[in-house]
Amino acid sequence: MNIFKDLFAGVRDIVGGRSEAVQKTMRDARRTVLYELKKEAHEVGANAVVGVDLDYVELSAAGSMVMLVASGTAVRTGE
């Protein structure tokens, strides 16, 4: 997230409410990691991923840097 998003998110923290910019960034991050998980599963011959887990890891004390990690089990279902 860039500095402007961080600044406005900080203001939102003080006055209350949600930061739409931060929510959009997190939503985009979820889409990206799930797409990558699906792509990697397909590359190993799987046609589904089960037990998907999304973990948000805070990389800085102020919470301005967050890493999103997706994991799951690639499976091949019967056809």
N, C-alpha and C positions, 0 to 999 in steps of 0.2 A: 504494500500500500504506500502511496506517496505521502509526502509531508502535509499536503493540504487536506487529504482525507483524515490523517491523524489529528490535525489541528481541529477540524470541525467535529470529529468524533469526541475529542476532549471537551469541547464546548457542550456537546450533547450530554456527556457524562455529568457535567455540572448542572445544567438546566433540566435535565431529564429527557426522555424520549429515545428514539433509536436513530442511528445514522443510516440513512438510505444508501449512501455511498459504500459504507463498510458492509452492509448486508448484501449489496450487489456483488462486491468483491468476493465475499465468502461464498455466495451462491455460484459465481463463476468458477471459483476454486473447486467446489464440490463437483460441478459438471466435468471439469478438466480431469480431476483424479479418477473419477468413475469411468470416464472415457479411456484413460490410460490403462486402468485395471482391466477393462473389457478387451482392449487391444492386445495386452500381454497374454491374457487367457486364450484368445483366439490364436495367437502365435504358437502356443504350445499344444494346439489341437482341442482345446476345450470349447464347449458351446454354452457354458453357463458359469457363473461365479456365485458361490453360496457363502454364507457367514460373513458378509461384508461388514467391516468395521472402519469407521472414520475416527481418527484421532487428531485433535488440534493440539499442537505443541507450541507453547509460548517461548519465543527465542530471546526476548528482551524483558527486562524488569518492568518497563512501562506498558508492555502488552502491544507495542506498535509493530512488532514482527511476530507473525504467527505462521507456523508450518502445518500443512494439512497432509496427513498420511492415510492412505486407503490400503486395506489389506483384505484378503478373502481367499477362499479355496476354489481353484479352477477345477471344474468337473466336466465330464463328457456324459451326457444323459443318453439313455437308450433311444434308438430311433426305430 
